[in-house]
Amino acid sequence: VDASANPIGRIPDGFTHLVQLSEVYMNDIFLEQLPEAIGRLSAVEILELRENQLTALPRSISELKCLKRLDLGNNHFEDLSPAIGSLYSLQELWLDCNALRLLPSEICNLNRLTFLDVSENLLEALPRDVHHLELLEDLHINDNQLKHLPENFGGLIRLNVLKAENNFLVALPRSMGSLTRLRELCVCQNQ
């Protein structure tokens, strides 16, 4: 289903009965909330909800066990439900351009994640166990309020791209030397 760029405003009640859907694109539709029964869409692998007015996720989001790509960029999230840590198949997570101050530690349970974009938020720190995201290849943490990276950051041994510019970083952890696959490192405009 692609309903992007339409002034729909809300998802119709019967939508969650379309249980065979595998891709849902509802970008820029003035959406303020998701139906609580969104978890019924258990076959969904791609869920794009970019450029809406979402502020929260329903608890049933954790039932989307086949979900591989979730795009919540450019919404109004100030915090994120720990239920996101139950999306074990997730490979790509877009949370850019929100107002997140912290990420739930449960995000570190997403051990299949290869791409994470949390740029342009208000993050002051990353979860301590971020190194558990061992398959992570591409990490965008730019334009936040980060003062340091966790000392075990070098555990992200598959990391190819790290965009960390426009923060308040004064140093990088020693463990960064373990990131031997790193091809792109952007740390300009920090302290």
C-alpha positions, 0 to 999 in steps of 0.5 A, spaced: 500 500 500 502 506 498 498 512 500 503 517 501 502 525 500 495 524 501 491 528 506 488 522 509 489 524 517 488 517 519 488 510 518 481 507 516 478 502 521 478 496 517 486 497 514 488 492 520 484 487 517 489 487 511 493 482 514 497 479 507 500 486 506 508 486 506 509 493 504 506 500 507 508 507 505 504 512 509 509 518 508 506 525 509 499 524 510 498 528 516 497 522 521 497 523 528 496 516 531 497 509 529 491 504 530 492 500 536 491 494 532 497 495 527 500 489 530 495 485 526 499 486 520 504 481 522 506 480 514 509 487 514 516 487 512 516 495 510 513 500 514 514 507 512 511 513 516 515 519 515 513 526 515 507 525 519 505 528 526 506 521 530 508 522 537 507 515 540 507 508 537 502 503 540 504 497 544 502 492 538 508 495 534 512 489 537 507 484 534 510 486 527 515 480 527 517 480 520 518 488 520 525 489 516 525 496 515 521 502 519 521 509 517 519 514 523 523 520 520 520 527 521 515 526 526 514 529 533 517 523 537 520 525 544 521 518 546 520 511 544 517 505 546 521 500 549 517 495 545 521 497 539 526 492 542 522 486 540 522 487 532 528 482 532 527 482 524 529 489 523 534 491 519 533 498 518 531 504 523 530 511 521 528 516 527 531 522 524 528 529 525 524 528 531 525 530 538 528 524 541 532 526 548 534 518 549 534 512 546 531 506 550 536 501 552 531 495 548 534 498 542 540 494 543 536 488 542 535 489 535 541 484 533 540 484 525 540 492 525 545 494 519 542 501 518 540 506 524 539 514 523 537 518 529 540 524 526 537 531 528 534 529 534 536 532 542 540 525 544 545 527 549 548 520 549 547 513 546 545 507 550 551 504 554 550 497 550 550 500 543 556 495 541 551 489 541 548 492 535 554 487 532 551 487 524 550 495 524 554 498 518 551 505 517 550 509 523 548 517 523 548 520 529 549 527 527 546 534 529 544 531 536 547 534 543 552 528 544 558 529 549 561 522 548 560 516 545 560 509 549 567 506 551 565 500 548 563 503 541 569 499 538 565 493 538 561 495 532 566 491 528 562 492 522 561 499 522 562 502 515 559 509 516 559 513 522 556 520 521 557 524 528 558 531 526 554 537 529 555 534 536 559 536 542 564 531 542 570 532 545 574 526 544 573 519 541 573 513 545 580 509 544 576 503 542 574 506 535 581 503 533 577 496 532 573 499 527 577 497 521 571 496 516 570 504 517 570 507 510 567 514 512 568 518 518 564 525 519 566 528 526 566 535 524 563 541 527 564 538 534 568 541 540 
